[in-house]
């Protein structure tokens, strides 16, 4: 049987939106909704898996000893089925674009070079779409982005829509694609609430202002999509694909509550949020998120730098004191422990290295600010430190490119080590005291005799249990110790 359209998901990670497993991104679902008949769904893992088997026919994804092969863990089908699909499909729509490079536990996004190499033996019409068409893609921080070359594809097709009214039927029709995705009971669906950046001028490095003007999706549309996905078996959701959830509908508390209360009435197992501009964090909005979200959520704040000079030069979200006030507000209201062992809502902090006007003293100021957080007794769920990728079209690309990365890279390793040892470990001890029981952890990967588990949600803590547990199952565990950014624990159920 000839397939009309096959989607190849190389996974996406944007400043506003995550589609790397266990997250289910919006891009594959929306693209699927454009087709009258449901497309076939493949992942970059499928391509890797059939290539592995060409060289090692006896290969297994999760061998009885050693580590789980995460680069092929999320394959969808048997090898012969994958080959048949690629040999018979009329059109292969490739979805790619990592613009917020990170580290991933149970998946590895595909690069343009990789996917083109893996497809060389298949005579297929390749159509490229996704964030990659806006400024490119890069899975590593601090290096130049990969830009698509038109001659490598039959078509470069941006996926655009003028309004959420126009998008809605595609979003609902494409929801059924999740039936083809692996490990769905342990996945969390990204739900779009808005697009564009509400700030008049965005941060120097961010690609979001390049993509869309500001537009907010109605509570009715959001709830309708969540209900559709729940009818299909999804139980965990993150309100993402927006630069600041606190700015929803202009930050109107009544409209925020209308959305959150409607979603909470559906009783999802997990309802979390993502990005929050510290300038928009106040008590009333925070109280609403704490009231309606499930425990363990994180408001990820793009502070990026605590150096006033860097803040000004890159038009960052907020000055030093505003950042601290936002952290204190979320702690005051969200710092209560929930039934799953995690706090209701905590801030997350993003630090970005390589921004314009950065100096060695910038790193000292960042470390001092993080130390102040510890000294004040405040809680921060996680501190992400990344090297910036200057994407074409951004102000940083035009203003500085890689100049500050090259100048200061020699300082980064020592800075990161200090944060991990002097900040992260004391913070983990405060967040998860010895004996804390974390509930409903999902076993994701093995490394030797150790299983790594996480709760399903927004930025869940990584937990290492010294047993080789079956993957894809749920366990409770008691905290026994600490590693750099993770916990050790013993299984209690």
Steps between C-alpha positions, in 0.01 A plus 500: 500500500639841401508760778392851399699682768745390766614729779859463618531654846858609574373671820486872566618720786417869475513790744123454515425134446646155562449187291781270614370178665345459749342824374258480209552818303238691305676485162426137405138532612441820305666368185293181527187710522571650158450158337154368421617153598718439805865486392739230606724606786871418523779639717868563442547198729337283231766603247779434750350164594495359147855626445615328821347173387681514167830476688387305806196281427496380862492851651247581773393840631528408867759224544495295822826665607641842417304807402174561318557629147299823528574599139265222384283453809202682348471290183140431403502176300686190395788561260332339198192720548715813520679414177172423325353834602805693377499307171131558427411842642430774247620781725718511811439809713806554720439702817819641654630795695686523831547862602543443872771233516482281808580162648236231469463182703309268268525646150742674266374754245600451139723740308465598135824329407398183677154468351623570147772237537257241636260558210754469217390147410131594472355669190245710682362851451634695799307798636665692785302696757513606864700759695803416286359723226523799734871560567614136492572230758782399734506227766819636660533832675773743408545401135358619169151386402435257217303668222287303254628483144219515245673251269474229770120501492225504242317764703560733795152553639435735792198404704312824561150597605343843526289440809421238761154470346675379187727266695237337719362238257854393409598470867198283577527281192873449548456390862435143387865474394590423862363151443814425298744645752703268726463482878195729505387425859826659616498805273397861567330707231606857433192724460528832321352800681649783297774608264735790450668716763286755688803721556540790257854383430611152595822363646796521264540123451136388477347362180137528612449861382618390154215250466172661597323812615343471847177305508323314781295185464158502664428290808231321298745392231761390754247299701356343187840369393582368848164323516562344158843376607362364827236306308793345312675399823734792581507587869788747538521851356729802506376844401783602269573654160484848650777728614326576832196320644457781755436733203208292369236734359705798613540355850127539575444290818136433411594357162788301650260353754237423234757294309650324802170417669357353179807279461501396865137387469617240248717351778821424313760306699755775430439865416819708495634821347827614346632850425439800724631854459608615851359845426149346483525291818272630776306350790158483336612317187729271698214408734294395199772274364555342841125445543437327167827331401608161628806491733850498357463776242777745416477859381814517286630856505739623234705724724804406285742728687519684833755745356326839445730581208410176320132549583500843334708399200274205417164650599442220750175448687573664832758665723655331803250607765199419285632148451539453874153633571351248255698215661384605847136530391486154346673354807261667739191365325618186323756366748267247663565129450232307312384142531745376234799618705566816297418863573191655346680751276860614503709731283756371255793716389664514158856632475633566149870528425647689206266800495614843388720693747569191710827501696667275754340723765156410358553143616602622845182708521289202392658279764454765768130536413445126513679488833267773627204278409648222714585738784143637507362148535315520170414197287579467130402182324781507246772723357559450129833630367543505123731654245307719261458420131486828301229420245478705178239774524544559872647819640783302660600355162531849353643662812762252622470155343743266676741772610428471873479121487851486357629758745359345818462128432812421702317616814183296453603159631622635835183710536270207426692276741465760776126531445450124500703448817427813704142578394328194356593252769388714798185581305423131439547428871248773576252394231512127566619417854621146568194280549270698269276262305452590135194336349415373154848506350530359149799276425660640183851362437764263635871545552656181629317392813341842550157614381432870447148615571304826491148613571297604197497877493679827447873472587467195728793405720711207381510208744752213493399168655765228535278232346441402140125564493276433199470810283181692445349410837415713804664484843521693826847563644653639819788750472830365633760743363609758247699525180580815301153566365315187602405278789574149612209307644371160602183353359211478746234383254 
